[in-house]
Amino acid sequence: MADETAADEARLARSQPTTRPIPTCTPAERRLGAMQRRAEQPPHPIVVRRRTHAAGAALAAQRSPSPLLLRQASARTWALLLLQTKLAGEVARHRQCAEELRHLAREQVAREVRIQNLEQQLAQAVAACRYDARRESREIALRVAPLLLGDKEPRPFQLDAACALFDGRHTFVLRKAGDGKSVCYQLAALMRPPTPKPAPPKLTLVVMPLVALAWEQADELNSRIPYLASDGLPRKLAHVLDGASQSLFAGAEDGPEPSREELIRSLSGQASLPRGSPEDHLLERLQETLPGGDAMSTVLFVSPEKLVRSRALHALLRIAYEEGWWRCVAIDEAHCVDEHGLEFRHDYRLLGALTAVFPELTYMLLTATASPVTVQSLCITLGIETDPVVVRGTTRREQTAYTCIVCEDGPQKLRSVTFAVEAAHRGGKSTMVYTNSRRGTERLAGSFREVCGLPEAAPDGEPCIIEAYHGAWAMGHGCGTDFPNEYG
């Protein structure tokens, strides 16, 4: 029993923590004791640790890689392969594009060479096929040319076309825009044969698609060639029939479009000439004489609708034909006969009725865009059976540039056009702007005045404003491209 009690006391003594007395020493003594304890410790087993790391690396090398590492490595490998494939494709496409560019450059050079060769062949053909005008006709044309051109001499194609028309040949003038095509019929309108008797009046009928173009040419003709009648009062050489507006010029008040049979009957004598009508005043002007006794030449600008629908004009044309006063019918922008006549201006297709009623009429057709097929089609439409004289030249206009501006909305389009016109105006270049409505014309005109400081612009169809506006822009013959460096 005593032994068990002693054992319990011994276990209890071991289980209770022993309390050590807290040494009372200074900080210096504590630092010294720490240094001694570190000195008594064995050296750090560096070699043992290195061997341990080497063994761990060998053991890690013997283990199989984890699936995550394999997936990551596989993904990187596939990414590299895809990148290499993509780069190879890009390189191949780059080489293909470079080869295509070289091919296009070679084709462009070859095309330019072909164009130059064709232009040379065309020039040779034009020189070889020039109209062999009579000496008398050429002398008459050269004599009246200063009245129209001043100090400039007429160009060879202008002389050929005017002389062919004067000799009674149907004439096609195929030249580029702004090349002076309108001078051809204007020169022929002034030519008179030398006769001892007073020359009879001569009427040149010019069919124009727009009243603005008609007013341009009429005003320029009247300013260049002032007429003084026998009474000493000035007379106009050129007239625009019902040119107060585009609608009147286009025959808005002359009734509906007639059929071909109705037009032939009207031209044949069923129509009468009302007293006091514009056509009646024109008849009086045709009968007036100049101080030398010769009758006046008259250039009358009409639209195809006016020519087809106006019965008063039919009566005037019949009287002029019966009296032998006709010079020719000139159709400016003759390609409109086919292009517009088949789509929305069907009156163009009825112009052939003039040939059916007045078989001795002579035509001059002027255009910058007509293929041989178009020329043949125009001959069929107008009833020209004999082979016409074709005065042909290049239709390329190197000084004209075409630019396409993509706009998202109306305001952006207005700003883009205004900035383009302003840039051209600062560079001293002329600019033509076409719109499809009167409102658009007014809006653009206001923008030009506000931003560019340009002169007063006006809508199409008002003669007094068109004179100021078009004169300021130096527009004249053809389609409004009569620049100072061009003939005509």
C-alpha positions as CSV (number, residue, x, y, z in Angstrom):
1,M,0.0,0.0,0.0
2,A,2.8,2.4,0.8
3,D,4.5,1.5,-2.4
4,E,1.4,2.4,-4.5
5,T,1.1,5.7,-2.7
6,A,4.7,6.6,-3.5
7,A,4.2,5.7,-7.1
8,D,1.2,7.9,-7.4
9,E,3.0,10.8,-5.9
10,A,5.9,10.3,-8.3
11,R,3.6,10.3,-11.3
12,L,1.9,13.4,-10.1
13,A,5.2,15.1,-9.6
14,R,6.2,14.3,-13.2
15,S,2.9,15.5,-14.6
16,Q,3.2,18.9,-13.0
17,P,5.3,21.5,-14.9
18,T,8.5,22.3,-13.3
19,T,9.0,26.0,-12.7
20,R,12.5,27.3,-13.4
21,P,13.7,30.3,-11.6
22,I,13.9,33.3,-13.9
23,P,17.5,34.3,-14.2
24,T,18.3,37.8,-13.4
25,C,20.9,39.0,-15.9
26,T,21.6,42.0,-18.0
27,P,21.0,42.3,-21.7
28,A,24.7,42.0,-22.3
29,E,24.8,38.8,-20.5
30,R,21.9,37.5,-22.5
31,R,23.6,38.3,-25.8
32,L,26.8,36.6,-24.6
33,G,24.9,33.5,-23.7
34,A,23.2,33.4,-27.1
35,M,26.6,33.7,-28.8
36,Q,27.9,30.8,-26.7
37,R,24.9,28.6,-27.5
38,R,25.4,29.2,-31.2
39,A,29.0,28.4,-31.0
40,E,28.2,25.1,-29.3
41,Q,25.8,24.0,-32.1
42,P,27.2,21.6,-34.7
43,P,27.9,23.0,-38.3
44,H,25.0,23.3,-40.8
45,P,24.8,20.1,-42.9
46,I,25.1,21.7,-46.3
47,V,26.4,18.6,-48.1
48,V,23.6,16.6,-46.7
49,R,21.0,19.0,-47.9
50,R,22.5,19.1,-51.4
51,R,22.5,15.3,-51.6
52,T,18.9,15.4,-50.4
53,H,17.9,17.9,-53.3
54,A,19.7,15.8,-55.9
55,A,18.0,12.7,-54.7
56,G,14.6,14.5,-54.8
57,A,15.3,15.6,-58.4
58,A,16.2,12.1,-59.4
59,L,13.1,10.8,-57.7
60,A,10.9,13.5,-59.4
61,A,12.4,12.5,-62.8
62,Q,11.4,8.9,-62.2
63,R,7.8,9.9,-61.5
64,S,5.2,10.3,-64.4
65,P,4.2,13.9,-65.3
66,S,0.8,15.1,-64.1
67,P,-2.2,15.2,-66.5
68,L,-2.5,19.0,-66.0
69,L,1.0,19.6,-67.1
70,L,0.5,17.3,-70.1
71,R,-2.7,19.3,-71.1
72,Q,-0.9,22.6,-70.8
73,A,2.0,21.4,-72.9
74,S,-0.3,20.0,-75.5
75,A,-2.3,23.3,-75.7
76,R,0.9,25.3,-76.1
77,T,2.1,22.9,-78.8
78,W,-1.2,23.2,-80.7
79,A,-1.2,26.9,-80.4
80,L,2.3,27.1,-81.9
81,L,1.2,24.8,-84.7
82,L,-1.8,26.9,-85.5
83,L,0.2,30.1,-85.4
84,Q,2.8,28.6,-87.8
85,T,0.0,27.5,-90.1
86,K,-1.6,30.9,-90.0
87,L,1.7,32.6,-90.7
88,A,2.3,30.3,-93.6
89,G,-1.1,31.1,-95.0
90,E,-0.5,34.8,-94.6
91,V,2.9,34.5,-96.3
92,A,1.3,32.6,-99.2
93,R,-1.5,35.1,-99.6
94,H,1.0,38.0,-99.5
95,R,3.0,36.3,-102.3
96,Q,-0.2,35.7,-104.3
97,C,-1.3,39.4,-103.9
98,A,2.1,40.6,-104.9
99,E,2.0,38.4,-107.9
100,E,-1.5,39.7,-108.8
101,L,-0.3,43.2,-108.4
102,R,2.6,42.6,-110.7
103,H,0.2,41.0,-113.2
104,L,-2.2,43.9,-113.0
105,A,0.7,46.4,-113.5
106,R,1.8,44.5,-116.6
107,E,-1.8,44.5,-117.9
108,Q,-2.1,48.2,-117.2
109,V,1.1,49.0,-119.1
110,A,-0.1,46.8,-122.0
111,R,-3.5,48.4,-121.9
112,E,-2.0,51.9,-122.1
113,V,0.2,50.8,-125.0
114,R,-2.9,49.5,-126.8
115,I,-4.8,52.7,-126.1
116,Q,-1.9,54.7,-127.5
117,N,-1.7,52.5,-130.6
118,L,-5.5,52.8,-131.1
119,E,-5.4,56.5,-130.7
120,Q,-2.6,56.7,-133.3
121,Q,-4.6,54.4,-135.6
122,L,-7.7,56.6,-135.0
123,A,-5.8,59.7,-135.8
124,Q,-4.5,58.2,-139.0
125,A,-7.9,57.0,-139.9
126,V,-9.4,60.4,-139.2
127,A,-6.7,62.1,-141.3
128,A,-7.3,59.6,-144.1
129,C,-11.1,59.8,-144.0
130,R,-11.5,63.6,-143.6
131,Y,-14.3,65.0,-145.6
132,D,-13.1,66.3,-148.9
133,A,-15.0,69.5,-148.9
134,R,-15.4,71.6,-152.0
135,R,-13.0,74.5,-152.2
136,E,-15.9,76.9,-152.4
137,S,-17.4,75.6,-149.2
138,R,-14.1,75.8,-147.3
139,E,-13.5,79.4,-148.4
140,I,-17.0,80.4,-147.3
141,A,-16.4,78.7,-143.9
142,L,-13.1,80.4,-143.4
143,R,-14.6,83.8,-144.4
144,V,-17.4,83.6,-141.7
145,A,-15.3,81.9,-139.0
146,P,-14.0,85.2,-137.5
147,L,-17.5,86.3,-136.8
148,L,-17.9,83.3,-134.5
149,L,-14.5,82.6,-133.2
150,G,-12.7,86.0,-133.3
151,D,-9.0,85.6,-133.7
152,K,-9.1,81.8,-133.3
153,E,-9.0,79.7,-136.4
154,P,-11.6,76.9,-136.7
155,R,-10.3,73.4,-136.0
156,P,-10.0,70.9,-138.9
157,F,-12.9,68.8,-137.7
158,Q,-15.1,71.9,-137.3
159,L,-14.4,72.9,-140.9
160,D,-15.1,69.4,-142.2
161,A,-18.4,69.1,-140.4
162,A,-19.6,72.6,-141.4
163,C,-18.6,72.1,-145.0
164,A,-20.2,68.7,-145.2
165,L,-23.5,70.1,-143.8
166,F,-23.3,73.0,-146.2
167,D,-22.9,70.6,-149.0
168,G,-26.1,68.8,-148.0
169,R,-24.6,65.8,-146.3
170,H,-25.9,64.3,-143.1
171,T,-23.1,64.7,-140.5
172,F,-22.2,62.9,-137.3
173,V,-19.7,64.7,-135.0
174,L,-18.3,62.4,-132.4
175,R,-15.8,64.3,-130.2
176,K,-15.1,64.6,-126.5
177,A,-17.0,67.0,-124.2
178,G,-15.8,70.6,-124.4
179,D,-14.1,70.0,-127.8
180,G,-16.1,72.6,-129.6
181,K,-18.7,70.4,-131.3
182,S,-21.4,73.2,-131.3
183,V,-19.2,75.4,-133.5
184,C,-19.9,73.0,-136.3
185,Y,-23.6,73.8,-136.8
186,Q,-23.1,77.4,-135.7
187,L,-20.5,77.9,-138.4
188,A,-22.8,76.2,-141.0
189,A,-25.7,78.4,-139.9
190,L,-23.7,81.5,-140.9
191,M,-22.5,80.2,-144.3
192,R,-24.1,81.6,-147.4
193,P,-23.4,80.8,-151.0
194,P,-22.0,83.7,-153.1
195,T,-24.9,84.7,-155.3
196,P,-25.6,88.0,-157.1
197,K,-29.1,88.0,-155.6
198,P,-29.9,88.7,-152.0
199,A,-29.5,85.6,-149.9
200,P,-32.7,84.0,-148.6
201,P,-33.2,83.5,-144.9
202,K,-31.8,80.3,-143.3
203,L,-33.3,78.5,-140.3
204,T,-31.1,76.2,-138.2
205,L,-33.2,74.1,-135.8
206,V,-31.3,72.9,-132.8
207,V,-32.8,70.2,-130.5
208,M,-31.5,70.5,-126.9
209,P,-32.4,68.4,-123.9
210,L,-32.2,71.2,-121.3
211,V,-33.2,74.8,-121.3
212,A,-30.1,75.8,-119.4
213,L,-27.9,74.6,-122.3
214,A,-30.1,76.3,-124.8
215,W,-29.8,79.6,-123.1
216,E,-26.0,79.3,-122.7
217,Q,-25.5,78.8,-126.4
218,A,-28.2,81.3,-127.5
219,D,-26.7,84.1,-125.3
220,E,-23.2,83.5,-126.4
221,L,-24.2,83.5,-130.1
222,N,-26.1,86.8,-129.7
223,S,-23.2,88.4,-127.8
224,R,-20.7,87.3,-130.5
225,I,-22.8,88.2,-133.6
226,P,-25.0,91.3,-133.1
227,Y,-27.4,91.8,-136.0
228,L,-28.6,95.1,-137.2
229,A,-31.7,94.9,-139.4
230,S,-32.4,97.3,-142.3
231,D,-34.3,99.6,-139.9
232,G,-31.1,100.0,-137.8
233,L,-32.5,98.2,-134.8
234,P,-30.6,95.2,-133.3
235,R,-31.9,91.7,-133.9
236,K,-31.0,88.4,-132.3
237,L,-29.5,85.6,-134.2
238,A,-30.5,82.8,-131.7
239,H,-33.8,82.3,-130.0
240,V,-35.0,79.8,-127.4
241,L,-38.6,78.9,-128.0
242,D,-40.6,79.1,-124.7
243,G,-37.4,79.3,-122.7
244,A,-38.9,80.9,-119.6
245,S,-38.7,77.6,-117.7
246,Q,-37.8,74.0,-118.2
247,S,-41.5,73.0,-118.1
248,L,-42.5,75.4,-120.8
249,F,-39.4,74.5,-122.8
250,A,-40.3,70.9,-122.6
251,G,-43.8,71.5,-124.1
252,A,-45.9,71.3,-120.9
253,E,-48.6,73.5,-122.4
254,D,-48.6,71.9,-125.9
255,G,-50.8,68.9,-125.1
256,P,-50.0,65.2,-124.9
257,E,-47.5,63.3,-126.9
258,P,-49.0,62.5,-130.3
259,S,-48.6,59.3,-132.3
260,R,-46.4,59.2,-135.3
261,E,-49.3,59.4,-137.7
262,E,-50.8,62.4,-135.9
263,L,-47.4,64.1,-136.0
264,I,-47.0,63.5,-139.7
265,R,-50.5,64.9,-140.4
266,S,-49.7,68.0,-138.3
267,L,-46.4,68.6,-140.1
268,S,-48.0,68.0,-143.5
269,G,-50.4,71.0,-143.3
270,Q,-53.2,70.4,-140.8
271,A,-51.6,72.8,-138.2
272,S,-52.1,76.5,-138.5
273,L,-49.9,79.4,-137.3
274,P,-51.8,81.5,-134.7
275,R,-51.4,85.2,-135.0
276,G,-49.3,86.8,-132.2
277,S,-47.8,83.5,-131.1
278,P,-44.0,83.2,-130.6
279,E,-43.8,81.2,-133.8
280,D,-45.5,84.0,-135.7
281,H,-43.0,86.5,-134.4
282,L,-40.2,84.1,-135.5
283,L,-41.7,84.0,-139.0
284,E,-41.6,87.8,-139.1
285,R,-37.9,87.8,-138.0
286,L,-37.1,85.3,-140.8
287,Q,-38.5,87.6,-143.4
288,E,-36.5,90.7,-142.2
289,T,-33.5,91.8,-144.2
290,L,-30.1,93.1,-143.3
291,P,-28.8,96.5,-144.6
292,G,-27.2,94.8,-147.6
293,G,-30.4,93.1,-148.6
294,D,-29.6,89.6,-147.4
295,A,-32.1,87.9,-145.1
296,M,-31.2,87.0,-141.6
297,S,-30.0,83.7,-140.4
298,T,-31.8,82.3,-137.4
299,V,-30.8,79.6,-134.9
300,L,-33.9,78.3,-133.1
301,F,-33.4,76.1,-129.9
302,V,-36.2,73.8,-129.0
303,S,-36.7,70.7,-126.9
304,P,-37.8,67.3,-128.5
305,E,-41.1,67.6,-126.7
306,K,-41.7,71.1,-128.1
307,L,-40.7,70.0,-131.6
308,V,-43.1,67.0,-131.5
309,R,-46.1,68.6,-129.7
310,S,-46.3,72.3,-130.8
311,R,-48.7,72.6,-133.7
312,A,-47.7,76.2,-134.2
313,L,-44.1,75.2,-134.6
314,H,-45.2,72.6,-137.1
315,A,-46.8,75.3,-139.2
316,L,-43.7,77.4,-139.0
317,L,-41.5,74.5,-140.1
318,R,-43.7,73.7,-143.0
319,I,-43.7,77.3,-144.2
320,A,-39.9,77.4,-143.9
321,Y,-39.5,74.1,-145.8
322,E,-41.8,75.2,-148.6
323,E,-39.9,78.5,-149.0
324,G,-36.5,76.8,-149.0
325,W,-35.4,78.4,-145.7
326,W,-34.1,75.3,-144.0
327,R,-30.4,74.9,-143.2
328,C,-30.4,71.8,-141.0
329,V,-31.7,70.1,-137.9
330,A,-28.9,69.8,-135.3
331,I,-29.5,67.4,-132.5
332,D,-27.1,68.1,-129.6
333,E,-26.4,65.3,-127.2
334,A,-27.7,62.9,-129.9
335,H,-27.2,59.8,-127.8
336,C,-30.3,60.9,-125.9
337,V,-32.4,59.8,-128.9
338,D,-31.7,56.2,-128.0
339,E,-31.0,56.4,-124.2
340,H,-33.8,58.8,-123.2
341,G,-36.2,58.0,-126.1
342,L,-36.5,54.3,-125.0
343,E,-37.0,55.1,-121.3
344,F,-38.7,58.4,-120.3
345,R,-38.5,61.0,-123.2
346,H,-40.4,59.1,-125.9
347,D,-40.7,62.3,-128.0
348,Y,-37.1,61.7,-129.1
349,R,-38.2,58.5,-131.0
350,L,-40.7,60.6,-133.1
351,L,-38.1,62.9,-134.6
352,G,-37.9,60.6,-137.6
353,A,-41.3,62.0,-138.7
354,L,-39.5,65.1,-139.9
355,T,-37.6,63.1,-142.5
356,A,-40.9,61.5,-143.6
357,V,-42.5,64.9,-144.2
358,F,-39.5,66.9,-145.2
359,P,-37.2,64.4,-147.1
360,E,-34.6,67.0,-148.1
361,L,-33.8,67.9,-144.5
362,T,-30.1,67.7,-143.5
363,Y,-29.2,66.4,-140.1
364,M,-26.2,67.1,-137.9
365,L,-25.8,64.9,-134.8
366,L,-23.4,65.8,-132.1
367,T,-22.4,63.6,-129.2
368,A,-19.4,62.5,-127.1
369,T,-20.7,59.0,-126.5
370,A,-21.8,57.0,-129.5
371,S,-20.6,53.6,-130.6
372,P,-20.9,52.4,-134.3
373,V,-24.0,50.5,-133.2
374,T,-25.5,53.8,-131.8
375,V,-24.7,55.6,-135.0
376,Q,-26.5,53.0,-137.0
377,S,-29.5,53.0,-134.6
378,L,-29.7,56.8,-134.9
379,C,-29.8,56.5,-138.7
380,I,-32.7,54.1,-138.5
381,T,-34.6,56.2,-136.0
382,L,-34.2,59.4,-137.9
383,G,-34.8,57.8,-141.3
384,I,-31.3,58.7,-142.7
385,E,-30.8,56.1,-145.4
386,T,-27.7,57.5,-147.1
387,D,-24.3,57.1,-145.5
388,P,-23.5,60.1,-143.3
389,V,-20.2,61.9,-143.0
390,V,-18.7,60.8,-139.6
391,V,-16.3,63.3,-138.1
392,R,-14.7,61.3,-135.4
393,G,-12.1,62.0,-132.7
394,T,-11.0,60.8,-129.3
395,T,-13.7,60.9,-126.6
396,R,-11.2,60.8,-123.7
397,R,-11.1,63.9,-121.6
398,E,-7.8,63.8,-119.6
399,Q,-8.5,67.0,-117.6
400,T,-11.7,65.6,-116.1
401,A,-11.5,63.7,-112.8
402,Y,-14.2,61.5,-111.3
403,T,-14.4,61.0,-107.5
404,C,-16.9,58.9,-105.5
405,I,-17.7,60.1,-102.0
406,V,-19.7,57.7,-99.8
407,C,-22.1,59.6,-97.5
408,E,-24.3,58.3,-94.8
409,D,-27.0,61.0,-94.7
410,G,-28.1,64.2,-96.4
411,P,-26.2,66.7,-94.1
412,Q,-22.9,64.8,-94.6
413,K,-23.5,64.8,-98.4
414,L,-24.1,68.5,-98.4
415,R,-20.9,69.1,-96.4
416,S,-18.9,66.8,-98.6
417,V,-20.0,68.5,-101.8
418,T,-19.5,72.0,-100.3
419,F,-15.9,71.2,-99.1
420,A,-15.1,69.6,-102.5
421,V,-16.3,72.8,-104.4
422,E,-14.5,75.0,-101.9
423,A,-11.2,73.1,-102.5
424,A,-11.6,73.4,-106.3
425,H,-12.5,77.1,-105.9
426,R,-9.3,77.8,-103.9
427,G,-7.3,76.0,-106.6
428,G,-8.7,78.1,-109.3
429,K,-10.6,75.2,-110.9
430,S,-14.1,75.2,-112.3
431,T,-16.7,72.8,-110.9
432,M,-20.1,71.6,-112.2
433,V,-22.7,70.3,-109.7
434,Y,-25.8,68.4,-110.9
435,T,-28.8,67.9,-108.7
436,N,-32.0,66.0,-109.3
437,S,-34.4,68.6,-107.9
438,R,-34.9,72.3,-107.7
439,R,-34.8,72.2,-103.8
440,G,-31.5,70.5,-103.9
441,T,-30.1,73.2,-106.2
442,E,-31.3,75.9,-103.9
443,R,-29.8,74.2,-100.8
444,L,-26.5,73.7,-102.5
445,A,-26.5,77.3,-103.8
446,G,-27.0,78.6,-100.2
447,S,-24.2,76.4,-98.9
448,F,-21.8,77.6,-101.6
449,R,-22.6,81.2,-100.8
450,E,-22.1,80.7,-97.1
451,V,-19.0,78.6,-97.1
452,C,-17.2,79.3,-100.3
453,G,-18.2,82.9,-100.9
454,L,-19.2,82.1,-104.5
455,P,-21.4,84.3,-106.6
456,E,-25.2,84.0,-106.6
457,A,-26.2,80.5,-107.7
458,A,-29.6,79.8,-109.1
459,P,-31.9,76.8,-110.0
460,D,-32.1,75.6,-113.6
461,G,-34.8,77.2,-115.7
462,E,-34.5,81.0,-115.0
463,P,-33.0,82.9,-117.9
464,C,-32.0,86.1,-116.1
465,I,-30.2,84.2,-113.3
466,I,-28.8,81.5,-115.5
467,E,-27.1,84.2,-117.5
468,A,-25.3,85.6,-114.5
469,Y,-24.5,82.3,-112.9
470,H,-23.4,80.3,-115.9
471,G,-21.5,83.3,-117.2
472,A,-19.5,83.5,-113.9
473,W,-18.7,79.8,-114.2
474,A,-17.5,80.1,-117.9
475,M,-20.0,77.5,-119.2
476,G,-20.7,77.6,-122.9
477,H,-21.0,75.0,-125.6
478,G,-21.8,71.3,-125.4
479,C,-22.6,70.2,-121.9
480,G,-21.3,73.3,-120.1
481,T,-17.5,72.7,-120.4
482,D,-16.4,75.6,-122.5
483,F,-13.3,76.5,-120.6
484,P,-10.9,79.2,-121.8
485,N,-8.3,76.6,-122.9
486,E,-10.8,74.8,-125.2
487,Y,-12.0,75.6,-128.7
488,G,-15.6,76.8,-129.0
